[in-house]
Amino acid sequence: MTTVIRKDAERFLRELKAHYGDAWRMPRSNYLSKPDFVVVDPKSGKKTKVSFVSLDDGEVVGVVYDDLG
C-alpha cells in the first residue's frame, strides 16, 4: 500500500540519498508502478514516487524515484 508523505520532496530525496547512498531516477521503472511512497510538497504541489529496490534475499540495495510533475 502506498504511503503519502507531505514534505518538501527535494529534502526528502536528499535525506534518502544520504541514508541509502544509492538513489536512481528511473521514470519508467516497474518498481514505480506501485510505489512505496508518494511525497507531496505542500507548497508547490510537486509529487514524487519513491520505491525501495531489494534483492531476492530481502536486503535493501537502493531507492528508485521519479517526479509526477
Secondary structure, DSSP 8 states (H G I E B T S, - for coil): --EEEES-HHHHHHHHHHHHS-EEE-TT-GGGSS-SEEEE-TTT--EEEEEEEE-TT--EEEEEEEE--
